[in-house]
Amino acid sequence: MVNPIVGIIGGGQLGSMLAAAAKKINIGTVVFCDDKDSPAKNFSDEFIFGSYHDDDKINEFINKVDIVTFEFENIPYQTLKKINEIKKVLPKPEINLLVQNRLSEKDFLNKINISTTKYVSVKNDKELKSNIDLLPGILKTCTLGYDGKGQYKINSSEELDNLSPDFKKEFILEKLINLKKEVSVIITRFSKERYEIYEPIENIHEDQILKYSKIPSDINNNTSEKSKDWAVKIAEELDYIGTLCVEYFIDKNDNLYVNEIAPRVHNSGHLTINSHNISQFENHIRAICGLKQIKIKKIYDAKMVNLIGDDISLYRQKKFKDNEFFFDYLKKEIKKKRKMGHITVTKKC
């Protein structure tokens, strides 16, 4: 049987690592991206530059691949739906549509009895001011926005008059909890009740951007097991195929809340490239292509550090130890708050 050609929509670092993982197991890749300088073109077998609304480029992409996936969720649903009518898109476009909207995502989670922080839909200034019981809180756009973009932290009602959100967009107000830790669980689902699940990863953010991830996480066994159980439940409910990340908050009383679902490989799972026999990226390719499921095994404990903005310049000059693994995303322009690379440090379990 000839291995399929995988189409990847999006050409950032996640697309790069998906292409690299595919190459490792002799799977060809074609990246379709609206950024002509996207780093994934350095790792894929073929690269198509064009708008996600350009029918000619979409058709060119479709004709070159056997199956399609994506590296970020903010892709027009109609584009994914159009592609899926000809070549299968995994995970399903409907899943992407669900999690593109923070309100529908949280409604879904609550419907299946999974806890989130308290939240409310906010469409105008009057609705915002009538929900001060959810303060301190974070006001977020329901769609788009990542790494802190489109978000306003509100500590008290006195701050409301100084806010100027654009209410042409839909917002959600989420109550802040007394945060103890943030963790994420990466799961790859191959089919019904067939999955590989990585242990919870502990994460630290700076300026609302992920800075550090590590395994093992410093959480109790009950919380660890619940976080994995919920990840399985979410993947099963969505009939998900591929790698999925569930991000969690843990409060001071060790209560667990789902923050977000990421229907793709995830930044916090970068360390799996060096810590496990099979990375989150390879597992994703295996799952969507229907390849053999291999039981994952942790080989090393690990810590990952995101290199943001000018951080990359120093690391490009460094020499590394045998247990240090430097990844340069090969982005052409260094920008403040832009993820430019990462380093993973491993140690014996």
N, C-alpha and C positions, 0 to 999 in steps of 0.2 A: 504494500500500500504506500502510495506517495504521500509524504507529509503535507498537510495543508499550508497555505500561505495566509498568515494572520495580518489583517489590516488593523492598524492602531490609529485612532483619532486623537490628535493632540501630540505635540512634539516636545514637551518639557522633560524634566529629569525622570519622571515616572515612565513616560514613553521610552526614554533612552534605556532605562533598566529593564523594561519589558522586552525591548528588542534584543538587548544583550543576553537576557535569560533564554529567549527563544533560540538565538544563534547557538547557544551552548548545547541545545538538544536538537539541533539541525532543523529548526523551523524557520522559514523565511518570513520577513516582515516588510510591510509597506506602511509608511507613516503618512498621514494626511493632516496637514496643519495650516493654519492661517497666518503663521509667522515664518517668513522665509529664512530667518536666522535660527530657527528652533534647533536646540542641541541634539534632538533625536535623529536628525539626518546624519549625524556622525556614527550612529550605531545601527540604523536600519539598512536593509538591502536596497530599498527604493524609497524615494521621498516625493510627495506631491504637495506643492504649495498652492493654496487657494482658499477662497471664502467657503465657510460651511453652508452657505446659501447658494453656491454656484453649481447648478445642475450638471454642467459639463464636467467639472472637477469631481463631483460626487460620482458620476457615471464612470469616469476614468478610474477612480479608486475602486468602485465595485467590481469592475472588469478585471482587476489585477489580483483580487484576493478571494479566499474561500470562506473566511469567517472574520467577523469584525468585533473589536472591543474598543475601549476608550480609556484615557488616562485621567480625565477630569470630568466632573458631572455637569458643568455649565455649557453643554452642547445643545443647540436647538433640538427640541424633541421631534419636530417635523423632519429634521435631517436624519435622525436615527430611525424614525418610523419608515421613511422612504427607503433607506438602505436595507432595513430589516425585511422589507417586502421581497427583496431579491437575494440578499445574502444575510444569513442569521447574525444578529447582533447579540452578544452576551457580555454582561448581564442584559436582560430584556429592557428595551427602551422605557417600558411602563415603570420599571423600578427607578430609573433615572428621573423620570417625571415626578414621581412621588417624593424623592428626597431633594429635588431641586427647590422645593418649597418647604421652609422650616415648619410652617404651620401644619401642612398635611403630613409631614414626617412625624411630628410629635403626636398628632391625632392618631396616626397608625400605631405608634408605640403604646399609647394609652389604651387603645382598643384591644390590644393583645396582652393587657395587664403588665406592661413593663413601665417602670417608673421613670418619669422625667421631672425636672424642676417645674414649679407652677408657671403657667404662661397664659397669655391672652393675645388675641389679634388686635392690632391697633391701626385704625385707618385715618385718624385725624388727631389734631391737638386735643380736642375735647375728650376723646376716648383715652388718650394718654393720661390726662390729668384726672380722669375718673378711676384710674387703677393704681393709685399711689400705695395701695396695700401690697403691691408687688415690688416696692422699692425697699432696699437697694436692688437694682436690676440692670439688665442690659437690653437696650432697644436695638433690634437687628432688622435689616431688610429681610423679607421672607425669601427673596431669591437673590442670587449672585452674592458676592462678598465672600472673602476668605482671608485668612491671616490678619483678622481684625478689621478688614475693610467693611464699610457699611454698618458699623457698630458704634453705639454710644453707651458708655457706662454711666448710670445715673445713681448717685449715692443717696440723694434725698429730694423731696419735692421742691426745695428751694432752687434746685438746679434746672428745673423744667423750663423756666422762662428764658434761660440762656441757650436752649437747644433750638436748632433750626433744621430738623429732618425734612426731607423732600417727600411730602405725603402724596405725591403722585405715585409713589411706590407703596407697596403693602409692607407693614412692619409687624413684628412680634415682640412683645415685652416678656422677658424671662426673669423670674425672680432669682437673685443671687443666693447661693447657699453658703454656709460656713465651711468653706472648702478645706479639705485635708490633703487630698491627692487627686491627680488626674491619671487615668490609665486607659489603655486601649487594648482591644482583643482583635487579632487578625485571624480570620477563618477562611478557608477555601472549601467551598462546597462543590462536589463533583456531580452529585445527583441526590435523590431522596435518601436521607440518613447516611450519606457517604461524604465525609468531610475530613479535613485535617485542620487542627486548631492549635495555634501557638499560645504559649502561656501569656498571661497579662503583661503588658509592657508599661512601665512607669514613665510618665512624661512631665517635663517642666517647660513652661512657656515663658518667653520674655517679649514684652510689647505685643502680646497676643500671637506670637509666632513660635512654633515649636523650636526649642533650642536643644534640649537633651532628652534622650530616651534610653532606658536601660532594662535589662533582664538579669536576674530575677527582680520583680517589683517587690517593694516592701509593704505588702498587704497581707491581711490574715487569710487563712485557707477558705473560710466561708465566703468572703468577698470574692476571692479568686474563682471559686467554683461557680458562684452565681453569675459572675461576669461572663464566664464561658458558656454557661447554660443559656443565658439570654442571647448571646451571639448565635448559638445554634438555633434557638427559637426564631429569631429574626430571619436568619438565612432560610429556614424551612418555610416560614410564613410567606416569604417573598418568592419562593421556588427559585432561589438564586443559583446561578452557575458562575463560578469564578471566585476571586478573592475579594473579601469584604472586610471593612474595618468598622468596629463599633467603638466610639469614644465615650468614656465614662467620667463622671464626677463621683468622688467619695467625700462625704461630709465628716465633720468631727466626731459624729456618732456612728461612723462606719456604715451609714446608709448609702446605697448605690443608686445612681441616676444615669440614664443614657443622655449624653449631650447631643451627639450627632451620629448618623450612619454615613459612612463614605462608601459608595458602591464601586469600589476600585481598590487597587493596591494603594498603600498609604505610607506617608513620610515616616511614621513611627516604626514601620516594619522594615526600614532599610537595613537594620542590624541583622535581619534574618539571612542576608546574603553571606555573612561571615559566621553567624552563630549556629546555623542549622545545616543539615545535609541537603535540604531543599528550601530555597528561599520562597517568600511570598510571591515573587515575580514568576519563578518557574512553575510554582503550583498553579498560578492563574492561567498560564499558557497551557499547562497540562489539562486543566479542568475544561477550558473552553474548546480545546481541540479533541476532547474525549480520549486523551492518552492515559497511560497506566498511572494509577494512583499509588504513590510510594509513601509509606509511613514516615512522617517526619521525626527527626531525632535531633535534640539539642546537643551540639558538640562543645560549645563554649558559652559561658556567660558573656555579656557584651554591653558596652555603652556606646551610643552614637551621639555625636555632636554635629548639629547643623552649622555650616559655615555661611554666614550671612553677610552680604555686602563686601566690604573690604577685608573681612576675615580671610578670604580666599588668597589674597596676595601673599600673606605670610606663609601659608601652607604650600603654595606652589614652589617655595624655595627650600622647604624642609626636607630632611631625611627622616625616614620612619623605621621604627623597630619592627621585628617580625610579627608582632601581634597588633600592629597598627595598619589600618587599611584606609587609604585616602582616595576619595572619589571626587574628581573635578567634572562638573557638569558641562564644561566647555561652552558656557554662555559667553557671547561676544562682549556684552557690556556689563560692567559691574555697577549695580544700583543699590542704594540704601534699602534695606529690608528685603532684598532679593536673595533667595536661596541659591548660592553659587556652587555648593559642594557639601560633602560631609566626610567625617572621619569616624570609623568604628574601631574601638579598642576591645580586644577579646582577652579573656582569661579562663583558666580551667574551671570547670564547674565544681 
